[in-house]
């Protein structure tokens, strides 16, 4: 099914739900259940809390479905609700000090260059190793919230720069800088470990993330 067809089907589902067919809501959210849970878990780091946050995000989406703008993507809108729910729970629990989402790049706009292939492309035979998957999940989970969420949105959810900027209510320049800094942070953690486990140079490589 093409993306256009998928969007049309989603629009029809949403219209039916708003029209009173509430039982169709689960069909609408089914493709996003795993993504919402993983997004919540990456922030709350507790399965029970993540399940509660995901459930609340779905409830909020249902209650506010009539306000959803049809020109937007439902999945993006749902992820934004999940982000807000996770942030709110973190603030209430005082678990972390959230950095300002209005933070702009350094005054001079300088970002140190880095070779980023070490963590974004991992040899296929290494993917079977639990230590590699755990290393990746831990590294992403330990990023400061503003950098963690940009990695999740861009590299896992694969939103465009424009979509991520709109969702986070920041400039596209800020999205680019945050993502680059986040990848540098991940590289510093992951590259030394991956080099130690490096396979032969001719090994087949593919892009991979532990949640996909």
C-alpha positions in Angstrom: 0.0 0.0 0.0 1.3 3.4 -0.9 1.8 6.2 1.6 -1.0 8.2 -0.1 -3.4 5.2 0.3 -2.3 4.8 3.9 -3.0 8.4 4.7 -6.4 8.2 3.0 -7.3 5.1 5.0 -6.2 6.8 8.2 -8.3 9.9 7.3 -11.3 7.7 6.8 -10.7 5.9 10.1 -10.4 9.2 12.0 -13.6 10.5 10.4 -15.4 7.3 11.3 -14.2 7.5 14.9 -15.1 11.1 15.3 -18.5 10.2 13.8 -19.2 7.7 16.7 -17.5 4.5 15.7 -15.2 4.5 18.7 -14.4 0.8 18.3 -12.2 1.6 15.3 -9.7 3.6 17.4 -7.6 0.5 18.2 -7.3 -0.2 14.5 -6.1 3.4 14.0 -3.4 3.2 16.7 -2.3 -0.5 16.2 0.6 0.4 13.8 2.0 2.9 16.4 1.7 1.0 19.6 5.3 -0.3 19.7 6.7 3.1 18.7 4.8 4.9 21.4 5.9 2.5 24.0 9.5 2.6 23.0 9.5 6.4 22.9 8.0 6.5 26.5 10.5 3.8 27.7 13.5 5.6 26.3 12.6 8.6 28.6 11.1 6.9 31.7 13.5 3.9 31.7 10.9 1.8 33.6 8.6 -0.6 31.8 5.6 -0.1 34.1 5.9 3.7 33.8 6.3 3.5 30.1 3.2 1.4 29.7 1.2 3.9 31.8 2.6 6.8 29.8 1.8 5.1 26.5 -1.8 4.3 27.7 -2.3 7.9 28.7 -0.9 9.1 25.4 -3.4 7.0 23.5 -6.2 8.2 25.8 -5.2 11.8 25.1 -5.1 11.2 21.4 -8.6 9.7 21.5 -10.0 12.6 23.6 -8.5 15.2 21.3 -8.9 13.4 18.0 -11.4 16.0 16.7 -8.7 18.6 17.0 -6.3 16.6 14.8 -5.3 18.6 11.7 -5.8 16.2 8.7 -2.9 17.8 6.8 -0.5 16.5 9.5 0.6 12.9 9.9 -1.3 11.1 12.6 1.8 9.2 13.7 3.8 12.4 14.2 0.9 13.9 16.2 0.8 10.8 18.3 4.5 10.9 19.0 4.3 14.5 20.0 1.6 13.6 22.6 3.8 10.8 23.9 6.8 13.2 24.2 4.8 15.7 26.2 3.4 12.9 28.4 6.9 11.6 29.1 8.3 15.0 29.8 5.5 15.8 32.2 6.0 12.6 34.1 9.8 13.3 34.4 9.1 16.9 35.7 6.6 15.6 38.2 9.0 12.9 39.5 11.9 15.3 39.4 13.9 12.4 37.8 15.9 14.6 35.5 16.6 18.2 34.9 15.3 18.9 31.4 17.4 21.2 29.3 15.6 24.1 27.6 14.2 23.1 24.2 14.8 26.7 23.1 18.5 26.3 23.3 20.1 27.4 20.1 23.5 26.4 18.7 26.7 28.1 20.0 26.9 31.7 19.1 29.5 31.0 16.4 27.4 28.1 15.1 30.5 25.8 15.3 30.2 22.1 15.5 33.2 19.9 15.7 33.4 17.5 12.8 33.3 13.8 13.4 33.3 10.5 11.5 29.8 9.2 12.3 29.8 5.8 10.5 31.0 3.9 13.6 27.7 3.8 15.3 25.2 4.3 12.5 26.4 1.3 10.4 27.1 -1.9 12.2 28.3 -5.2 10.5 25.5 -7.7 10.1 27.3 -10.5 12.0 27.7 -8.2 15.0 23.9 -7.7 15.3 23.5 -11.1 16.8 25.5 -10.1 19.8 23.5 -9.1 22.8 26.3 -6.9 24.1 26.1 -4.8 20.9 22.3 -4.3 21.2 22.6 -3.5 24.9 25.4 -1.1 24.2 23.3 0.9 21.7 20.2 1.0 23.8 22.2 2.1 26.9 24.1 4.8 24.9 20.9 6.3 23.5 19.1 6.1 26.8 21.9 8.0 28.6 21.9 10.9 26.2 20.5 14.2 27.7 16.8 14.4 26.9 17.0 17.1 24.2 19.6 15.0 22.3 17.9 11.6 23.0 14.6 12.8 21.6 16.2 14.1 18.4 17.9 10.8 17.8 14.6 9.0 18.4 12.7 11.2 16.0 15.3 11.4 13.2 17.2 8.1 13.3 14.5 5.8 14.6 11.2 7.4 13.7 12.9 8.7 10.6 11.0 12.0 10.6 12.3 14.7 8.3 14.2 17.7 9.7 11.2 19.9 9.0 8.8 17.4 10.8 11.1 17.2 13.8 11.5 20.9 14.0 7.7 21.4 13.9 7.1 18.7 16.6 9.8 20.1 18.9 8.9 23.8 18.1 12.5 24.7 17.3 14.2 25.8 14.1 15.5 23.4 11.5 19.0 24.7 12.2 18.6 23.6 15.9 17.5 20.2 14.8 20.5 19.7 12.6 22.9 20.9 15.3 21.4 18.8 18.1 21.4 15.7 15.9 25.0 16.2 15.0 26.0 16.7 18.6 24.0 13.7 19.7 25.8 11.5 17.1 29.1 12.8 18.3 28.2 11.8 21.9 27.1 8.4 20.7 30.3 8.0 18.7 32.5 8.7 21.7 30.7 6.0 23.6 30.3 3.4 20.9 33.3 3.7 18.6 35.9 2.2 20.9 33.8 -0.8 21.7 32.9 -1.4 18.0 36.5 -1.2 16.9 37.4 -3.9 19.4 34.7 -6.1 17.9 35.3 -5.1 14.3 34.9 -8.0 11.7 36.8 -8.4 8.5 36.6 -5.3 6.2 34.7 -7.1 3.4 31.8 -8.0 5.7 28.4 -7.0 4.6 27.2 -3.9 6.4 23.7 -2.5 6.9 22.1 0.3 8.9 20.5 -1.0 12.1 18.8 0.2 15.3 17.9 -2.1 18.2 14.2 -1.2 18.2 13.4 -2.0 14.6 
